[in-house]
C-alpha cells in the first residue's frame, strides 16, 4: 500500500466514511514512515514555536508510547476476534488498521500545528488568556474528533462480537484519558545554553535551568539579602508584609503572576520594603530566591521577626497548577523540590506567631486549602472550590483568570480584599462561560475570620487616605 493511499483513506475515515480497504495492505515500512512523520510534525511545530535558539532533547522520544501501544493492541484484538471463517479478502490486517489510526492522528496533528503556529505568528505577545482558551478549545476539539473517528473506524471493522466492540469503545475512552493526563513529550528546550542563552536571544518560552557553581552561589545569596532588606513594622501602623510563591517553572504564567502581585503589594499597599518574591524560573535564578518549602518557611519566620505581630498583616499568594488532593504542582528540572501543603503552611505561620494573615491560593481545586488555613485571624481565598478547576494557566497565558480579575483589576480599584473578591466572582463566572469552560464554574472561595477584619479595615482607611499611586 502506498503512503498516499493510507493518508487518503485516513482522511476519509476522519470524515466518518468507511475506508476502501480492498487495496489497503500496510506493511511494517508504511507503519514506520507514518510514525516518523507523526513524531516529525510534533517536534517540528514545537521547534517553530520557540523563538531563538533551542536544543533538541532526544530523551523525549520515549514519552507518549502508551497510547500507541494501546492502539496497536486494540487493532490486534479486533482482527483476531474475526476468526478464520470471518476473514474476507478485503478485511484490513492489524498493520493496516493501525496505519489508518496513525494517518488520522497525523492529519489532526498537522491541522492543530498549523493553527497553533498561525495564532502565535499573528497574535500579539505576551498572549492574553483568550488566546490560550482558543488553543485549548482547538486541542479539545481535535481530541474529540480523533476519538470519534477512531471509534467509528474500529467499530466498522470489528466483527459483531462483544469483545471486539468493547475493545473499540474502551480504546476511545482510555485513549482520550491518556491524551489528557499524560504530559506531552517536549523535543525542544528553549535556550541552547540554559538560562543565560534564553535571556540573550530573547526567547519567550520557559528556559531550562542550567546549574553552575556561579549560579548556585548567586542563588544562595538571594534569600539572605532579601530578608536583610525587610523594613521593620511601625508602631501604631498596620503594615502589610507580602510573599509571593510560584513553584512551577515550566510555564511563564506563574512567574508573571507572582511578579504582578508583588509589584501591586509594593505600590498600592505601601509595602516597598516588605515584599519577598519566591519563584522557580531559570531566568531569575540569580536574582530571586527559589520557591521551595524551606525558603517559604524561612521567609515566614524572618517576616514574623521584623513585623509587629499584634497589628501587622502577612499576605501570601501561592500560584501554580493544583490537583484534587490539594497538592500544588512543583517543577524546576533538574532540581527535586517538594510541594507545600496547607497543613505545613498553617503550622509555619503558627510557629512563627503570625497573628493576622491574608492567604491567596491560585490553583485548580484550591478550595481544599480553605479548611486547613481558616481561623479567627485569617482571610483565605482561593481561585476555585475543591471540586473544580480554575482557568487561564496555560503556556500562552499572561495571568490566570483569578490573578487577572483579583490583582490586575479589582485590587487596583479598592484596598479591601473582601470587596475585591466579591466583585471577582461574577467577573470570572462570565469570562469562563464566554471561554467555553467545560467542567463548570470554578467557584472561587473565601473565608474571613472575625479577628482580622479590624486590622484590615484599619489598613484600608490608611491606604485610602494616601495620595493615589500613579
C-alpha positions in Angstrom: 0.0 0.0 0.0 1.4 3.4 -0.9 1.7 6.1 1.8 -0.6 8.4 -0.3 -3.4 5.8 -0.2 -3.1 5.4 3.5 -3.2 9.1 4.1 -6.2 9.5 1.7 -8.1 6.8 3.5 -7.2 8.1 6.9 -8.7 11.5 5.9 -11.8 9.7 4.6 -12.3 7.9 8.0 -11.9 11.2 9.8 -14.9 12.3 7.9 -16.7 9.2 9.3 -16.8 7.5 6.0 -15.8 3.8 5.6 -12.3 3.1 4.3 -11.9 1.5 1.0 -9.9 -1.4 2.2 -9.8 -3.6 -0.9 -6.4 -2.2 -1.9 -5.1 -1.4 1.5 -2.5 -3.7 2.9 0.1 -1.9 5.0 3.4 -3.3 6.0 6.0 -2.5 8.6 7.6 0.1 6.4 4.4 2.0 6.0 3.8 2.0 9.7 7.3 3.1 10.4 7.0 6.0 7.9 3.8 7.1 9.5 5.2 7.0 13.0 8.3 9.0 11.8 6.1 11.6 10.2 3.9 11.9 13.3 7.0 12.5 15.5 8.4 14.9 12.9 5.3 17.0 12.8 5.1 17.3 16.6 8.7 18.1 17.1 8.7 20.5 14.1 5.8 22.5 15.5 7.4 22.6 18.9 10.7 24.0 17.4 8.9 26.6 15.3 7.0 27.8 18.4 10.3 28.7 20.1 11.9 31.9 19.1 15.7 32.0 19.0 18.0 29.1 19.8 16.8 25.7 21.2 18.4 22.4 21.8 16.9 19.0 20.8 16.2 16.7 23.8 16.5 13.2 22.5 15.2 11.7 25.8 11.7 12.9 24.8 11.4 10.1 22.3 10.5 7.6 25.0 7.3 9.6 26.0 3.8 9.0 24.7 4.1 5.4 23.5 1.5 4.0 25.9 -1.4 5.3 23.7 0.4 4.0 20.6 0.7 0.5 22.2 -3.0 0.7 23.2 -4.0 1.4 19.6 -1.9 -1.5 18.3 -3.3 -3.8 20.9 -6.9 -2.8 20.1 -6.3 -3.4 16.4 -4.9 -6.9 17.2 -7.9 -7.8 19.3 -10.4 -6.7 16.6 -8.6 -8.6 13.8 -8.1 -11.7 15.9 -11.7 -11.8 17.0 -12.9 -12.3 13.4 -11.6 -15.8 13.4 -10.5 -17.7 10.3 -14.1 -18.1 9.0 -14.9 -14.5 9.2 -11.8 -13.2 7.4 -12.6 -11.8 4.0 -10.0 -10.8 1.4 -10.8 -7.1 1.8 -10.6 -7.1 5.6 -7.7 -5.0 6.9 -4.9 -6.6 8.7 -3.6 -5.5 12.1 -0.9 -3.3 10.4 -3.4 -1.8 8.0 -5.9 -0.9 10.7 -3.1 0.5 12.9 -1.8 2.5 9.9 -5.3 4.1 9.4 -5.3 5.2 13.1 -1.9 6.7 12.7 -3.0 8.5 9.5 -5.9 10.0 11.4 -3.7 11.3 14.1 -1.2 12.6 11.6 -3.8 14.7 9.9 -5.2 16.2 13.1 -1.7 16.9 14.4 -0.8 18.7 11.2 -4.0 20.8 11.3 -3.6 21.6 15.0 0.1 22.6 14.5 -0.8 24.9 11.6 -3.5 26.6 13.8 -1.0 27.0 16.7 1.7 28.5 14.5 -0.9 30.8 12.9 -2.1 32.1 16.3 1.5 32.5 17.6 2.6 34.3 14.5 -0.4 36.7 14.1 -1.5 37.4 17.7 0.3 39.9 19.9 2.6 38.6 22.6 2.6 38.2 25.5 -0.7 36.4 24.8 -3.9 37.1 26.6 -5.8 34.4 28.2 -8.3 34.5 25.3 -5.6 33.1 23.0 -4.8 30.3 25.4 -8.5 29.5 25.6 -8.7 29.4 21.8 -5.8 26.9 21.6 -7.1 24.8 24.4 -10.5 24.6 22.8 -9.0 23.7 19.5 -7.0 20.9 21.1 -10.0 19.5 22.9 -12.0 19.6 19.7 -9.2 17.8 17.8 -9.0 15.2 20.6 -12.8 14.6 20.5 -12.7 14.4 16.7 -9.9 11.8 16.7 -11.6 9.7 19.4 -14.9 9.6 17.5 -13.2 9.0 14.2 -11.1 6.2 15.6 -14.0 4.5 17.4 -16.2 4.7 14.3 -13.4 3.2 12.2 -12.7 0.4 14.7 -16.4 -0.3 15.2 -17.0 -0.7 11.5 -14.1 -3.1 11.2 -14.9 -5.1 14.3 -17.0 -8.3 13.9 -20.3 -8.4 15.7 -18.8 -9.8 18.8 -18.8 -8.3 22.3 -15.1 -8.5 22.8 -14.2 -6.7 19.6 -16.9 -4.0 20.0 -15.9 -3.4 23.6 -12.3 -3.1 22.6 -13.2 -0.3 20.2 -15.1 1.6 22.9 -12.5 1.0 25.6 -9.8 2.3 23.2 -11.8 5.5 22.8 -12.2 6.1 26.5 -8.6 5.1 27.5 -7.1 6.9 24.5 -8.8 10.2 25.5 -7.8 9.7 29.1 -4.2 9.2 28.2 -4.1 12.2 26.0 -5.5 14.4 28.8 -3.4 13.1 31.7 -0.1 12.3 30.0 2.4 15.2 29.6 3.3 16.0 26.0 6.8 15.0 25.0 8.9 18.1 24.7 11.5 17.6 22.0 13.0 21.1 22.1 14.1 23.2 25.1 14.3 27.0 24.7 17.8 28.4 25.1 20.7 26.3 23.8 22.9 27.1 26.8 20.3 27.4 29.6 19.0 30.5 31.2 21.8 32.9 30.1 21.2 31.9 26.5 17.5 32.3 26.8 18.0 35.8 28.0 20.5 36.6 25.3 18.3 35.5 22.4 15.1 36.9 23.8 13.2 33.6 23.8 9.7 33.9 25.3 9.4 30.2 26.2 10.4 28.7 29.6 14.1 28.2 29.7 15.7 25.1 31.2 17.7 25.6 34.4 21.4 25.1 33.7 23.2 24.7 37.0 26.7 26.0 37.5 28.7 26.8 40.6 28.3 30.5 39.9 24.5 30.3 39.7 24.3 28.1 42.9 26.5 30.6 44.8 24.4 33.5 43.5 21.2 31.8 44.4 22.5 31.1 47.9 22.9 34.9 48.5 19.4 35.9 47.3 17.3 34.9 50.3 19.5 36.3 53.0 19.9 39.6 51.0 16.1 39.8 50.6 15.4 39.1 54.2 18.1 41.6 55.4 16.4 44.3 53.4 13.0 43.9 55.1 11.8 47.1 56.9 10.6 46.7 60.5 7.0 47.3 61.4 6.0 50.8 62.5 4.3 51.1 65.9 0.7 52.1 65.7 0.6 51.5 61.9 -0.9 48.4 60.4 1.7 47.4 57.8 1.3 44.7 55.2 4.1 42.2 54.6 3.8 40.1 51.5 5.3 36.9 50.0 4.5 35.6 46.5 5.3 31.9 45.8 5.5 30.5 42.3 7.0 26.9 42.3 6.1 25.8 38.8 8.9 26.7 36.3 7.6 25.1 33.1 5.1 27.8 32.3 5.7 31.6 32.5 2.2 32.4 33.6 3.0 31.7 37.3 6.2 33.8 37.5 4.4 36.6 35.6 1.5 36.5 38.1 3.9 36.4 41.1 5.7 39.5 39.7 2.4 41.4 39.2 1.2 40.5 42.7 4.5 41.5 44.3 4.6 44.8 42.4 1.0 45.5 43.4 1.7 45.0 47.1 4.7 47.3 46.9 2.9 50.1 45.2 -0.8 50.1 46.2 -0.3 48.6 49.7 2.6 50.8 50.8 5.0 47.9 51.2 8.1 48.8 49.1 10.5 47.1 51.6 8.1 44.4 52.9 7.7 42.2 49.9 9.5 38.9 49.1 9.1 37.1 45.8 9.9 33.4 45.7 9.8 31.7 42.3 11.2 28.9 40.3 12.4 30.2 36.9 15.6 29.8 35.0 15.8 33.5 34.1 15.6 34.7 37.7 17.8 32.1 39.4 20.5 34.6 40.3 18.1 37.4 41.4 15.1 35.8 43.2 15.1 33.1 45.8 13.7 29.7 44.8 10.2 28.8 45.7 10.9 25.8 48.0 9.2 24.8 51.2 12.3 25.6 53.2 12.6 29.1 51.7 8.9 29.8 52.4 9.3 28.7 56.0 12.4 30.8 56.5 10.7 33.8 54.9 7.7 33.5 57.2 10.0 33.2 60.2 12.0 36.3 59.2 9.0 38.4 58.4 7.4 37.5 61.7 10.6 38.6 63.5 10.6 42.1 62.0 6.8 42.8 61.8 4.6 43.9 64.7 2.7 40.7 65.2 0.0 42.4 67.3 -1.1 44.6 64.4 0.7 43.9 61.1 -0.7 41.5 58.4 1.2 38.9 56.4 -0.1 38.3 52.9 0.9 35.2 51.0 0.0 34.5 47.4 0.7 30.9 46.0 0.2 30.3 42.3 0.6 27.0 40.4 -1.3 24.1 38.9 -3.3 22.2 41.5 -4.5 18.6 42.0 -7.7 17.2 43.6 -5.6 16.1 46.6 -4.7 19.7 47.3 -1.1 19.4 46.1 0.4 22.4 44.3 2.4 21.4 41.3 6.2 21.9 41.6 8.6 21.8 38.6 12.1 23.0 38.3 14.2 20.4 36.5 16.8 19.2 37.3 16.0 20.1 40.9 13.8 17.9 43.0 11.5 20.1 45.1 8.7 19.0 47.5 5.3 20.6 47.3 3.9 22.8 50.1 0.7 21.6 51.8 -1.9 23.8 53.5 -1.2 22.0 56.8 2.5 22.8 56.5 1.8 26.5 55.8 -0.6 26.7 58.7 2.0 25.1 61.0 4.7 27.5 59.9 2.5 30.5 60.5 1.5 29.3 63.9 5.1 28.5 64.9 6.3 32.0 63.8 3.5 33.6 65.8 1.9 35.4 62.8 -1.5 36.5 64.2 -3.1 38.2 61.1 -2.9 36.5 57.7 -4.3 37.0 54.2 -3.7 33.8 52.2 -4.4 33.6 48.5 -4.2 30.3 46.5 -4.5 30.5 42.7 -4.7 26.9 41.5 -7.2 24.3 40.4 -9.1 22.6 43.2 -7.6 25.1 45.6 -10.8 25.2 47.7 -9.4 22.3 49.7 -7.0 24.8 51.3 -9.8 26.7 52.9 -10.5 24.4 55.9 -6.8 23.8 56.9 -6.0 27.5 56.8 -9.1 29.2 58.2 -9.0 30.8 61.6 -10.1 33.9 63.6 -7.2 36.0 62.4 -7.1 34.7 58.8 -8.6 35.7 55.5 -8.1 32.9 53.0 -9.3 33.0 49.4 -8.9 30.5 46.5 -9.3 30.6 42.8 -11.7 27.5 42.8 -13.5 25.3 45.1 -12.3 21.8 46.0 -14.1 20.1 43.0 -13.4 22.4 40.1 -10.5 23.6 38.0 -9.5 27.3 37.8 -8.7 28.7 34.4 -6.1 30.5 32.4 -2.9 28.7 33.5 -1.7 27.5 30.1 1.6 28.1 28.4 0.4 31.2 26.5 -1.5 32.8 29.4 -0.1 36.0 30.8 -2.2 35.7 34.0 -4.7 33.2 35.4 -8.3 34.3 35.3 -8.3 34.7 39.1 -5.0 36.6 39.1 -6.1 38.9 36.4 -9.5 39.7 37.9 -8.3 39.9 41.5 -4.9 41.6 41.3 -4.7 43.3 37.9 -8.3 44.7 38.1 -10.3 44.8 41.3 -7.4 45.5 43.8 -6.5 48.5 41.6 -9.9 49.9 42.5 -10.1 49.1 46.2 -7.8 48.2 49.1 -10.4 45.8 50.5 -9.7 42.1 49.8 -13.3 41.2 50.7 -14.7 43.8 48.4 -12.4 42.9 45.6 -13.2 39.2 46.0 -16.9 39.8 45.9 -16.5 41.7 42.6 -14.3 39.0 41.2 -16.7 36.1 41.4 -19.3 37.2 38.8 -16.5 38.5 36.5 -14.7 35.1 36.5 -18.0 33.3 36.0 -18.9 35.4 33.0 -15.4 35.0 31.4 -15.4 31.2 31.9 -18.8 31.0 30.2 -17.6 33.1 27.3 -14.4 30.9 27.1 -16.4 27.7 27.0 -15.1 26.2 30.2 -16.5 22.6 30.2 -16.2 21.4 33.8 -18.4 24.1 35.4 -17.8 27.4 37.2 -14.6 27.4 39.1 -16.5 28.9 42.1 -13.7 30.9 43.9 -14.0 30.6 47.7 -13.3 32.9 50.7 -13.3 32.5 54.5 -12.8 35.6 56.7 -12.1 35.2 60.4 -13.8 37.8 62.7 -10.5 38.9 64.3 -8.8 40.0 61.1 -11.5 42.4 60.0 -10.3 45.1 62.4 -6.7 45.2 61.2 -7.8 45.0 57.6 -10.2 47.9 57.9 -7.5 50.0 59.7 -5.1 49.4 56.9 -7.7 50.2 54.3 -8.5 53.5 55.9 -4.8 54.5 56.0 -4.2 53.5 52.4 -7.3 55.2 51.1 -6.1 58.5 52.8 -2.8 58.3 51.0 -2.2 60.0 47.6 -3.2 57.7 44.7 -0.4 55.6 43.2 0.3 56.8 39.6 
